[in-house]
Amino acid sequence: MKLYTDQLVPSVKQSSEEMLVQTANLLAEQVSQQALLNGDKLNASIVRKVFDGYAVRRFNASIYGVEMQDPDLRIYVTNAAGIVLFDSRGVDEGKDYSRWRDVFLTLKGEYGARSTQDDEAIKSSSVMYVGAPILSDGKITGVLSVGKPTISLQRFIDRAKNRTLEA
């Protein structure tokens, strides 16, 4: 049982990271297409518009007994220098993210991901981020990163652990 439950947390996080990869690349492609329509100018307005609509949605979804209602994804877009053009939380626009692992590696054409605590004093405040390249004619012109607070995954982990221990 201990072996099983010890594997549970990494498995849930791996599954979530895979979904973040898919989401980041889908949104990065949308931004890439928008940039091509605007004469190659990287513009985060499309992400801002989409995210604003997403932020007010309520899901009312029951996923394997875990109720979900509120959106919790985070998104930011940087230019090729790693400067934040859009931040879904509205606090980091204009900041230099070029040294953050998800941005740094993605700008180099590699897979970029990181996990960072929002509040160093709170262990459960970790957020997983995955970057995807924004492309123009095959050239990386920026990064779109999608983040997911790991606290939202904890509900699934706790439920699975409890059901396993009950069994």
MARDREN-284580 format. One record per residue (C-alpha): x, y, z; residue number from 1. Coordinates in steps of 0.1 Angstrom, whole numbers, plus 5000, padded with zeros to 4 digits. Layout:
! MARDREN-284580
+------+------+------+-----+
|   px |   py |   pz | num |
+------+------+------+-----+
|    X |    Y |    Z | NUM |
...
+------+------+------+-----+
END
This chain:
! MARDREN-284580
+------+------+------+-----+
|   px |   py |   pz | num |
+------+------+------+-----+
| 5000 | 5000 | 5000 |   1 |
| 5028 | 5024 | 5009 |   2 |
| 5046 | 5016 | 4976 |   3 |
| 5013 | 5024 | 4957 |   4 |
| 5006 | 5056 | 4975 |   5 |
| 5042 | 5067 | 4971 |   6 |
| 5038 | 5064 | 4934 |   7 |
| 5005 | 5082 | 4934 |   8 |
| 5018 | 5118 | 4938 |   9 |
| 5044 | 5116 | 4910 |  10 |
| 5018 | 5100 | 4887 |  11 |
| 4992 | 5127 | 4892 |  12 |
| 5018 | 5154 | 4887 |  13 |
| 5031 | 5137 | 4855 |  14 |
| 4996 | 5134 | 4841 |  15 |
| 4990 | 5171 | 4849 |  16 |
| 5023 | 5181 | 4833 |  17 |
| 5014 | 5163 | 4801 |  18 |
| 4981 | 5182 | 4799 |  19 |
| 5000 | 5215 | 4806 |  20 |
| 5023 | 5207 | 4776 |  21 |
| 4992 | 5202 | 4754 |  22 |
| 4975 | 5233 | 4766 |  23 |
| 5006 | 5255 | 4763 |  24 |
| 5013 | 5244 | 4728 |  25 |
| 4977 | 5249 | 4717 |  26 |
| 4977 | 5284 | 4730 |  27 |
| 5012 | 5292 | 4717 |  28 |
| 5000 | 5281 | 4683 |  29 |
| 4970 | 5305 | 4686 |  30 |
| 4994 | 5334 | 4695 |  31 |
| 5017 | 5324 | 4666 |  32 |
| 4988 | 5325 | 4641 |  33 |
| 4977 | 5358 | 4655 |  34 |
| 5012 | 5372 | 4651 |  35 |
| 5014 | 5361 | 4615 |  36 |
| 4981 | 5379 | 4608 |  37 |
| 4996 | 5411 | 4624 |  38 |
| 5027 | 5412 | 4603 |  39 |
| 5049 | 5392 | 4626 |  40 |
| 5043 | 5415 | 4655 |  41 |
| 5041 | 5395 | 4687 |  42 |
| 5010 | 5406 | 4705 |  43 |
| 4995 | 5391 | 4736 |  44 |
| 4961 | 5408 | 4732 |  45 |
| 4945 | 5375 | 4719 |  46 |
| 4957 | 5357 | 4750 |  47 |
| 4944 | 5385 | 4772 |  48 |
| 4910 | 5383 | 4755 |  49 |
| 4907 | 5345 | 4757 |  50 |
| 4920 | 5345 | 4793 |  51 |
| 4895 | 5371 | 4804 |  52 |
| 4867 | 5350 | 4791 |  53 |
| 4881 | 5319 | 4808 |  54 |
| 4886 | 5336 | 4841 |  55 |
| 4849 | 5342 | 4846 |  56 |
| 4837 | 5308 | 4836 |  57 |
| 4823 | 5283 | 4862 |  58 |
| 4826 | 5246 | 4853 |  59 |
| 4803 | 5228 | 4878 |  60 |
| 4822 | 5196 | 4869 |  61 |
| 4824 | 5165 | 4891 |  62 |
| 4856 | 5147 | 4882 |  63 |
| 4858 | 5113 | 4899 |  64 |
| 4841 | 5127 | 4929 |  65 |
| 4861 | 5159 | 4931 |  66 |
| 4840 | 5190 | 4925 |  67 |
| 4855 | 5217 | 4903 |  68 |
| 4840 | 5251 | 4896 |  69 |
| 4866 | 5278 | 4893 |  70 |
| 4894 | 5282 | 4867 |  71 |
| 4929 | 5280 | 4881 |  72 |
| 4953 | 5279 | 4852 |  73 |
| 4978 | 5307 | 4850 |  74 |
| 4992 | 5319 | 4817 |  75 |
| 5020 | 5343 | 4807 |  76 |
| 5035 | 5353 | 4774 |  77 |
| 5071 | 5366 | 4770 |  78 |
| 5088 | 5380 | 4740 |  79 |
| 5121 | 5366 | 4726 |  80 |
| 5141 | 5384 | 4753 |  81 |
| 5120 | 5368 | 4780 |  82 |
| 5101 | 5400 | 4790 |  83 |
| 5066 | 5393 | 4801 |  84 |
| 5040 | 5408 | 4778 |  85 |
| 5010 | 5392 | 4794 |  86 |
| 5005 | 5378 | 4829 |  87 |
| 4971 | 5364 | 4838 |  88 |
| 4975 | 5375 | 4874 |  89 |
| 4983 | 5410 | 4862 |  90 |
| 5014 | 5414 | 4884 |  91 |
| 5045 | 5406 | 4864 |  92 |
| 5040 | 5423 | 4830 |  93 |
| 5072 | 5440 | 4820 |  94 |
| 5094 | 5417 | 4842 |  95 |
| 5123 | 5397 | 4829 |  96 |
| 5116 | 5360 | 4830 |  97 |
| 5145 | 5351 | 4808 |  98 |
| 5162 | 5331 | 4836 |  99 |
| 5131 | 5312 | 4846 | 100 |
| 5137 | 5276 | 4835 | 101 |
| 5105 | 5273 | 4815 | 102 |
| 5113 | 5304 | 4795 | 103 |
| 5151 | 5300 | 4793 | 104 |
| 5149 | 5265 | 4779 | 105 |
| 5120 | 5271 | 4756 | 106 |
| 5137 | 5301 | 4741 | 107 |
| 5167 | 5278 | 4734 | 108 |
| 5143 | 5253 | 4716 | 109 |
| 5143 | 5228 | 4744 | 110 |
| 5115 | 5216 | 4767 | 111 |
| 5111 | 5241 | 4795 | 112 |
| 5092 | 5234 | 4827 | 113 |
| 5095 | 5245 | 4863 | 114 |
| 5077 | 5243 | 4897 | 115 |
| 5079 | 5273 | 4919 | 116 |
| 5063 | 5282 | 4952 | 117 |
| 5041 | 5313 | 4952 | 118 |
| 5049 | 5318 | 4988 | 119 |
| 5081 | 5304 | 5002 | 120 |
| 5066 | 5301 | 5037 | 121 |
| 5037 | 5279 | 5024 | 122 |
| 5049 | 5245 | 5010 | 123 |
| 5016 | 5238 | 4993 | 124 |
| 5018 | 5270 | 4972 | 125 |
| 5038 | 5254 | 4944 | 126 |
| 5028 | 5260 | 4908 | 127 |
| 5039 | 5238 | 4879 | 128 |
| 5047 | 5258 | 4847 | 129 |
| 5053 | 5245 | 4812 | 130 |
| 5065 | 5267 | 4784 | 131 |
| 5058 | 5264 | 4747 | 132 |
| 5075 | 5283 | 4719 | 133 |
| 5057 | 5310 | 4699 | 134 |
| 5069 | 5306 | 4664 | 135 |
| 5071 | 5329 | 4633 | 136 |
| 5085 | 5313 | 4602 | 137 |
| 5101 | 5286 | 4623 | 138 |
| 5118 | 5311 | 4645 | 139 |
| 5111 | 5314 | 4683 | 140 |
| 5097 | 5348 | 4689 | 141 |
| 5084 | 5343 | 4725 | 142 |
| 5072 | 5318 | 4750 | 143 |
| 5037 | 5310 | 4763 | 144 |
| 5037 | 5293 | 4797 | 145 |
| 5008 | 5276 | 4814 | 146 |
| 5008 | 5271 | 4851 | 147 |
| 4987 | 5249 | 4874 | 148 |
| 4987 | 5253 | 4912 | 149 |
| 4996 | 5219 | 4927 | 150 |
| 4971 | 5224 | 4955 | 151 |
| 4943 | 5218 | 4930 | 152 |
| 4959 | 5183 | 4923 | 153 |
| 4960 | 5175 | 4960 | 154 |
| 4922 | 5169 | 4962 | 155 |
| 4926 | 5141 | 4937 | 156 |
| 4957 | 5127 | 4955 | 157 |
| 4940 | 5128 | 4989 | 158 |
| 4908 | 5111 | 4975 | 159 |
| 4928 | 5083 | 4958 | 160 |
| 4950 | 5078 | 4990 | 161 |
| 4919 | 5076 | 5012 | 162 |
| 4901 | 5051 | 4989 | 163 |
| 4933 | 5030 | 4987 | 164 |
| 4937 | 5029 | 5025 | 165 |
| 4900 | 5021 | 5029 | 166 |
| 4904 | 4992 | 5004 | 167 |
+------+------+------+-----+
END
